Amino acid sequence: MTHRSVYFGLLTGLTLAVFWAPLTRLIQFSFQQEQYSHIILVPLVSASLFFLERKRIFFHVETRWRAGLGLLLAGTLFYSFAHRYSTWSSENDQLSIKILAVVLIWAGGFVLCYGIRPFRAGLFPALFLFLMVPIPDFFLNRAIFWLQSGSAEVSYAVFQLVGVPVFRSGFIFSLPGVTIEVAKECSGIRSSLAMLIMSLLAGHLFLRSAWTKAVLTLATLPLLIVKNGIRIVTLSLLSIYVDPSFLTGRLHRDGGILFFLLALVILAPVLRLLQSSE
C-alpha cells in the first residue's frame, strides 16, 4: 500500500508540473469569478473525504493497467483537443476542457495504482473532484438565466403577497419610490452553487440510500430561487421604508451569507426527515 501511494504521489506531482499553467489559471479564476469561488476548496474536500474513509476505500487494492491507462489516454486526448479548440472558444471553455483532462488523468492514476474496487468505494470523493472543472459557458449562461427568471417570479409573488404596489416589465420592477432590475448579477449563482455542494456533502455524510440523497438535492433546487427572491424583496422593502442606500450598501454587497444561512436552516428539517425515514 505504501509503495502504491508513493507512485500515485509521484504521478500527481508530475501532473502538477506538466499542467501548471492551467491549474494556476484555475486558481486565479477561483478568486476572480464569483461563480468559481468554491473551486479552490474542492480538491481539499475530496482529499479529506478520501482520508476519512481510507479504511473502507483502500480495503482491497490492485493494479488495473487497462482501465487506468484508458483514463490516462482519455485525459491526454481531452487536453490535446483543448489546444485545437482554443482558437475559437472562450477562455472559460478552454479551461473547462483542460481541467477536465487533468481530473481524468488523476482518476486514471488512481485506478492504475489502487484498482477499480477502491475507485468504486471512493466514488463520491472521486466524482466530487469534478466540481473543480469550470462550467462551460453554454450551461453556465442557462443556469444564470434560470436563477434570474426564477428569482424575478418569486420576488413578484412576494411583493404581491405582502401588498406592495408593483409594476413589472420583464426583469424590471417599479416600486413606490424606487425601480429595481433583477440583473444577471442578482441571480445568486455563487451561493446557489455553494448550497448545491453543501447538499451533496450533507447527503453523503448523513444519508445512506441513493434515493434520500437524490431527494435532498432535488429539495435544494427550489430553495436556490426562493432564498434569492427573499433577498431581493428584503433589500427592496428596506430601501423603500427605511433607507434607499440599502440597495447599494453593504447588505446588498455582502449580505448574501445571511440568506444562504436562512436557506440552510430551511433545508435542515428536510435532512432530518430523510434521516428518520431511513
matplotlib code that plots the C-alpha trace (Angstrom):
import matplotlib.pyplot as plt

x = [0.0, 2.8, 4.6, 1.4, 0.8, 4.3, 3.7, 0.4, 2.0, 4.7, 2.2, 0.1, 3.3, 4.1, 0.7, 1.0, 4.3, 3.0, -0.3, 1.0, -0.3, -4.0, -4.0, -2.6, -5.1, -7.9, -6.8, -6.9, -10.4, -11.4, -10.5, -11.7, -15.0, -17.7, -19.3, -16.0, -15.0, -15.7, -13.1, -10.1, -11.7, -12.9, -9.5, -9.1, -12.6, -12.1, -8.7, -10.3, -13.1, -10.6, -8.6, -11.6, -12.9, -9.5, -10.0, -13.1, -11.9, -8.5, -9.5, -8.7, -6.1, -4.8, -3.2, -5.6, -3.4, -6.1, -8.7, -6.0, -4.2, -7.5, -8.4, -4.9, -5.2, -8.7, -7.3, -4.4, -6.8, -9.0, -6.1, -4.9, -8.4, -8.4, -5.4, -7.2, -10.4, -8.7, -8.7, -12.5, -13.6, -13.8, -11.1, -13.7, -14.5, -10.8, -10.1, -13.1, -11.7, -8.2, -9.2, -11.5, -8.5, -6.4, -9.1, -9.4, -5.7, -5.8, -8.6, -6.6, -3.6, -5.8, -7.2, -3.7, -2.2, -5.1, -7.6, -11.3, -12.6, -11.1, -12.4, -15.9, -15.7, -14.5, -16.8, -18.3, -15.0, -13.7, -16.7, -16.7, -13.3, -15.1, -16.6, -13.3, -14.0, -15.3, -18.9, -18.9, -20.5, -23.5, -24.6, -23.5, -25.5, -28.6, -28.2, -27.8, -30.9, -32.9, -31.9, -32.6, -36.0, -37.0, -35.8, -37.9, -41.0, -40.6, -39.9, -43.0, -45.1, -43.8, -44.4, -48.0, -48.3, -47.2, -49.3, -46.5, -47.7, -45.5, -45.5, -43.4, -41.9, -39.7, -36.9, -37.6, -39.9, -41.3, -42.0, -43.0, -40.1, -37.7, -37.2, -35.1, -33.8, -33.2, -30.0, -27.7, -25.6, -28.7, -29.0, -27.1, -25.1, -22.3, -24.4, -26.5, -23.5, -22.3, -25.7, -25.8, -22.4, -23.4, -26.5, -24.3, -21.9, -24.7, -26.3, -23.0, -22.2, -25.6, -27.7, -27.3, -29.6, -29.3, -33.0, -32.8, -29.6, -31.4, -34.5, -32.2, -30.6, -33.9, -35.3, -32.4, -33.2, -36.4, -34.6, -31.9, -34.6, -36.7, -33.8, -32.7, -36.2, -36.4, -33.1, -34.3, -37.6, -35.9, -33.5, -36.2, -38.5, -35.7, -34.8, -38.5, -39.4, -36.1, -33.2, -32.7, -29.0, -29.8, -29.9, -26.3, -24.9, -23.0, -26.1, -26.5, -22.9, -22.0, -25.4, -25.8, -24.4, -27.4, -29.9, -27.6, -27.8, -31.5, -31.8, -29.7, -32.0, -35.0, -33.1, -32.1, -35.6, -35.7, -32.4, -33.6, -36.9, -35.0, -32.7, -35.7, -37.2, -34.1]
y = [0.0, 2.4, 2.0, 2.4, 5.7, 6.8, 6.0, 7.9, 10.8, 11.0, 10.8, 13.6, 15.7, 15.1, 16.3, 19.4, 20.2, 19.4, 21.2, 24.1, 26.8, 25.8, 24.9, 28.3, 30.0, 28.0, 29.3, 32.9, 32.1, 31.0, 34.4, 36.5, 34.8, 34.7, 31.5, 29.7, 30.7, 27.1, 25.6, 26.1, 24.2, 21.2, 19.3, 19.8, 18.4, 15.5, 14.6, 14.9, 12.5, 10.0, 10.3, 10.0, 6.9, 5.4, 2.1, 1.4, 2.7, 1.0, -2.3, -4.2, -2.6, -4.0, -2.8, -2.3, -1.4, -1.4, 0.8, 3.1, 3.6, 4.1, 7.1, 8.5, 8.3, 9.9, 12.8, 13.3, 13.4, 15.9, 18.1, 18.0, 18.8, 21.9, 23.3, 22.8, 24.2, 27.3, 29.2, 29.7, 29.2, 31.4, 31.2, 29.6, 26.8, 26.2, 25.9, 23.7, 21.1, 21.3, 20.9, 18.0, 16.4, 16.8, 15.3, 12.3, 11.8, 11.9, 9.3, 7.2, 7.3, 6.3, 3.3, 2.4, 2.5, 1.2, -0.5, -0.5, -1.5, 1.4, 3.7, 2.4, 2.5, 6.2, 7.1, 10.2, 11.9, 10.9, 12.4, 15.4, 16.3, 17.1, 20.1, 21.9, 21.8, 25.3, 25.1, 25.6, 28.8, 27.1, 25.6, 28.4, 31.1, 28.9, 28.3, 32.0, 32.8, 30.1, 31.6, 35.1, 34.3, 32.2, 35.0, 37.5, 35.3, 34.7, 38.4, 39.4, 36.9, 38.0, 41.7, 40.9, 38.7, 41.5, 44.1, 46.3, 48.1, 46.8, 47.1, 44.5, 44.7, 41.6, 41.8, 45.4, 46.2, 49.7, 50.0, 53.1, 55.5, 53.0, 50.9, 47.8, 45.3, 41.6, 41.5, 38.6, 39.7, 39.2, 35.5, 34.3, 31.8, 31.8, 31.0, 28.6, 26.5, 26.6, 25.4, 22.6, 21.5, 21.6, 19.4, 16.9, 16.7, 16.5, 13.7, 11.8, 12.2, 11.9, 9.8, 6.2, 5.4, 6.8, 7.9, 10.0, 11.7, 12.5, 13.9, 16.2, 17.5, 18.0, 19.8, 22.2, 23.4, 25.4, 26.9, 28.4, 30.6, 31.2, 32.5, 34.8, 36.1, 36.8, 38.6, 40.9, 41.6, 42.3, 44.8, 46.5, 46.9, 48.2, 50.7, 51.9, 52.1, 52.6, 54.0, 53.9, 53.2, 49.6, 48.9, 49.8, 49.4, 46.6, 44.4, 44.3, 43.5, 41.2, 40.1, 37.0, 34.9, 35.7, 34.4, 31.5, 30.5, 31.0, 28.5, 26.0, 26.4, 25.6, 22.6, 21.2, 19.8, 18.1, 16.4, 15.3, 13.9, 11.9, 10.6, 9.4, 7.8, 5.6]
z = [0.0, 0.9, -2.4, -4.3, -2.5, -3.4, -7.1, -7.0, -5.3, -7.9, -10.7, -9.1, -8.7, -12.3, -13.5, -11.3, -13.1, -16.6, -16.2, -14.0, -16.4, -16.5, -12.8, -11.8, -14.1, -12.4, -9.0, -10.5, -11.8, -8.3, -6.9, -9.9, -10.9, -8.1, -9.5, -9.1, -5.6, -4.4, -6.8, -4.7, -1.8, -3.9, -4.0, -0.3, 0.5, -1.8, -0.3, 3.2, 2.3, 0.9, 4.2, 6.5, 4.6, 3.8, 5.7, 3.7, 0.4, 0.4, 1.9, -1.3, -3.7, -7.0, -10.2, -13.2, -16.2, -18.9, -17.0, -15.6, -18.9, -20.7, -18.4, -18.7, -22.5, -22.4, -20.3, -22.7, -25.7, -24.0, -23.2, -26.8, -28.0, -25.8, -27.7, -31.0, -29.5, -28.2, -31.4, -31.4, -27.8, -24.7, -22.0, -19.7, -22.1, -22.8, -19.1, -18.6, -21.1, -19.7, -16.1, -17.1, -18.7, -15.6, -13.4, -15.8, -15.6, -11.8, -11.9, -14.3, -12.0, -9.0, -10.8, -12.1, -8.6, -6.4, -8.8, -9.6, -6.2, -4.3, -7.0, -6.6, -2.8, -3.1, -5.9, -4.2, -3.4, -6.8, -8.6, -6.2, -7.7, -11.0, -9.3, -9.8, -13.6, -14.7, -16.0, -19.8, -21.0, -22.6, -19.3, -17.1, -19.0, -18.9, -15.2, -14.5, -16.7, -14.8, -11.5, -12.7, -14.1, -11.0, -8.7, -10.6, -10.3, -6.6, -5.9, -7.8, -6.0, -2.6, -3.4, -4.2, -1.1, 1.3, -0.5, -2.0, -5.2, -8.0, -11.8, -13.6, -17.0, -17.5, -15.0, -14.1, -11.1, -10.4, -6.7, -4.6, -5.0, -6.5, -9.6, -9.5, -12.1, -11.4, -13.4, -14.0, -11.1, -8.9, -9.9, -6.9, -8.8, -6.3, -3.3, -5.3, -6.3, -2.7, -1.5, -4.0, -2.9, 0.7, 0.0, -1.8, 1.1, 3.6, 1.7, 1.5, 5.2, 6.8, 4.5, 3.4, 0.5, -3.0, -3.1, 0.1, -1.2, -4.5, -2.7, -0.6, -3.7, -5.5, -2.4, -2.6, -6.2, -5.4, -2.3, -4.6, -6.2, -3.0, -0.9, -3.8, -4.2, -0.4, -0.6, -3.4, -1.7, 1.7, 0.2, -1.8, 1.2, 3.3, 0.6, 0.4, 4.1, 5.8, 3.7, -0.1, 0.5, 1.3, -2.5, -2.8, 0.7, 2.5, 3.0, -0.8, -1.5, 1.4, 2.8, 0.7, 3.5, 5.8, 3.2, 2.5, 6.2, 6.1, 3.3, 5.2, 8.2, 6.0, 4.5, 7.9, 8.7, 5.3, 6.1, 9.5, 8.0, 5.4, 8.1, 10.1, 7.0, 6.7]

ax = plt.figure().add_subplot(projection="3d")
ax.plot(x, y, z, "-o")
ax.set_aspect("equal")
plt.show()
